[in-house]
Amino acid sequence: MKKLKSILFSLILLIFISSNVIAAKSPEIQYNGKIVKSDVAPFIRDNRTLVPIRFISETLGYEVSWDNNERLVSVKGKDTQIELKIDSKKAKVKGSDVELDAPALIKDNRTFVPLRFVAENLKAEVKWDKENFKVIINDTTKTSLNLKTDEETYVKEIKNLQNDLTKSIATLKSSFFENAANLSDQDLNAAYEKADSEIRNIVDKIKNTSVPEKFKNSHNYTLKASEKALEILPGLKESIITKNEDSAKKLIVELNDFQVKMQEAKDSFEAALKGEDYKVQKDIQVYNDEIEKKDRTNNLLQDETLKNIFKKF
């Protein structure tokens, strides 16, 4: 009996020690293929990975400042301005409110934010490698691809512009449409004018960007996506503000068509970046969605966006 108790005690002690070793283990940070050392490590809380915003931001070339009175972190650079208030789940990105899936917090005198927020707003590929327990950051604009100076400049600009255009259209659909039924005609017009101005400004930048020979073919795909974004705007006004049901149905297909064209733009750009020929990938989800939307005209009212639009009619 004593021997059994001794074995059980040893097992419990082993489990306790092992658990604490695992809990104490901190994720590594890998930047462009190399492990980099931070003065504070990322950690996991409530199944969310939180990362030190200053270290990652400065690694990617951003400037970070701290307002102790307001308990506010500011991140500036690469056409992006971010403000994070400690213990708040809301941040400001380029002046617009953005929801975090967990609040910014201070640990070991450093500000930590959810990895997801970093990935979506710091113009880089940031992801969590669960198997190897590490945060992976890939700044594709700095990846060694033997690019000339003008090519490096173009890569930075076009990636930002593609992301900005995609985000503007997505915001227009998810935020503006979902709230259409609750807005006055005056508010709808104001929202439309803001979206119209923002999207046209991005499209103008895309059209006026200096394009190196290496990217001329892929840039044509970005131009096509830009043209589709401009085509969406009149349909938006016609369907929402003038309450035209047929235009609303057509708008849903147009929005999906934009998504397809932007995916083509991004795929062709990545191919050009690697020096590869671009081939349209018809099996990716956005293409399947496009076919499905066009094939089910009679069922368009099932779309949640349309349901919210028609509440306004």
Secondary structure, DSSP 8 states (H G I E B T S, - for coil): -HHHHHHHHHHHHHHHHHHHHHHH---EEEETTEEE--SS--EEETTEEEEEHHHHHHHTT-EEEEETTTTEEEEEETTEEEEEETT-SEEEETTEEEE-SS--EEETTEEEEEHHHHHHHSSSEEEEETTTTEEEEE-TTTS-S---HHHHHHHHHHHHHHHHHHHHHHHIIIIIITTGGGS-HHHHHHHHHHHHHHHHHHHHHHHHS---GGGHHHHHHHHHHHHHHHHHHHHHIIIIIS--HHHHHHHHHHHHHHHHHHHHHHHHHHHHHTT------TTSHHHHHHHHHHHTGGGGGGSHHHHHHHTT-
